[in-house]
Every structure is written in structure tokens, then in C-alpha cells.
Amino acid sequence: MSMNNRNSSKYYADSITRVTDPFWKVTCGGCGHTYLSCIAISNCPTCGCPDGERFLGETPYDEVIAERVEPKMNFASEEARKIYYEKSE
């Protein structure tokens, strides 16, 4: 097994999300859709609404933020960062 294959097993296929990253459970404030997201500040995949109730396990978003700073995007590589921002434009 090459080193690249061993390192790639630490990330999901998007090369951005680590397999150890926590997922937020989000209930959309617009349409009520419940979904999981590795990004706390994501928009609803159904209606695009940015508002919603976010939980990390049983802990609400506001409590998580009070304990640590606002979540930021972490990328597995510079290439993954470029791909993400190209797709979001």
C-alpha cells in the first residue's frame, strides 16, 4: 500500500472531510428537513435556507460556539480548498 493510499483513507471521497470530523444534525428553519452536515453553517440541501437548529450530539450550536470559536473550513490539501471555492462561485 502506498503512502498516498494510507493518507487518503483518513478522508472521505471529497478529500476535505476527515473521517474523524463530527457531523452536525440540522433541522431546517425553512422547510423542516433534517439532515447531517460536517459544516455547522451549511444551507439546507432541500430548500437552501441558511437558518436551522443545529446540534453536535445533544449540544446546541450556541453552546458549542460559547466553548470554542466559530467553526472554520479545514481542507485536506490546497487542491481540495481550490476545488471547494471554485464550486461555490
C-alpha positions as CSV (number, residue, x, y, z in Angstrom):
1,M,0.0,0.0,0.0
2,S,1.5,3.4,-1.0
3,M,1.7,6.3,1.4
4,N,-1.0,8.2,-0.7
5,N,-3.5,5.3,-0.2
6,R,-2.9,5.3,3.5
7,N,-3.3,9.0,3.9
8,S,-6.4,9.1,1.6
9,S,-8.1,6.6,4.0
10,K,-8.2,9.4,6.6
11,Y,-10.6,11.4,4.4
12,Y,-14.0,10.9,2.7
13,A,-14.0,10.9,-1.1
14,D,-14.3,14.7,-1.2
15,S,-10.7,15.0,0.1
16,I,-11.9,17.7,2.5
17,T,-13.9,15.9,5.2
18,R,-11.8,13.8,7.6
19,V,-13.4,10.5,8.8
20,T,-13.0,11.8,12.4
21,D,-14.8,15.1,11.8
22,P,-18.1,15.3,13.7
23,F,-21.4,15.7,11.9
24,W,-24.0,18.3,12.9
25,K,-27.6,17.3,13.0
26,V,-29.6,20.2,11.5
27,T,-33.3,20.8,11.2
28,C,-34.0,23.5,8.6
29,G,-35.9,26.5,9.8
30,G,-37.5,27.0,6.4
31,C,-38.8,23.6,5.3
32,G,-38.3,21.4,8.4
33,H,-35.9,19.0,6.6
34,T,-33.5,17.2,9.0
35,Y,-30.0,16.4,7.6
36,L,-26.4,15.8,8.7
37,S,-23.7,18.2,7.8
38,C,-19.9,18.3,8.6
39,I,-20.2,22.1,8.4
40,A,-22.1,23.8,11.1
41,I,-23.0,26.8,9.0
42,S,-24.4,24.9,6.0
43,N,-27.5,25.7,4.0
44,C,-30.4,23.2,3.7
45,P,-29.9,20.9,0.8
46,T,-33.6,20.8,0.1
47,C,-34.6,24.5,0.1
48,G,-31.3,26.4,0.5
49,C,-32.4,28.1,3.7
50,P,-29.4,29.1,6.0
51,D,-31.4,29.0,9.2
52,G,-31.9,26.0,11.3
53,E,-31.5,24.3,14.7
54,R,-28.0,22.8,14.8
55,F,-26.8,20.2,17.3
56,L,-23.4,18.5,17.8
57,G,-24.6,15.3,19.6
58,E,-27.1,16.7,22.1
59,T,-25.3,20.1,22.4
60,P,-26.9,23.1,20.6
61,Y,-24.8,25.2,18.3
62,D,-24.8,28.2,20.6
63,E,-23.3,26.2,23.5
64,V,-20.6,24.7,21.2
65,I,-19.7,28.2,20.0
66,A,-19.6,29.5,23.5
67,E,-17.0,26.8,24.4
68,R,-14.9,27.4,21.3
69,V,-14.6,29.7,18.4
70,E,-16.7,29.9,15.2
71,P,-16.1,26.7,13.1
72,K,-13.9,27.2,10.1
73,M,-13.3,25.1,7.0
74,N,-10.4,22.7,7.2
75,F,-9.1,21.3,4.0
76,A,-7.1,18.1,3.5
77,S,-5.0,19.8,0.8
78,E,-4.5,23.1,-1.0
79,E,-6.0,21.4,-4.1
80,A,-9.2,20.5,-2.1
81,R,-9.5,24.1,-1.0
82,K,-9.3,25.4,-4.6
83,I,-11.9,22.8,-5.8
84,Y,-14.3,23.8,-3.0
85,Y,-14.1,27.5,-3.7
86,E,-14.3,27.0,-7.5
87,K,-17.6,25.0,-7.0
88,S,-19.0,27.6,-4.6
89,E,-18.6,30.5,-7.0
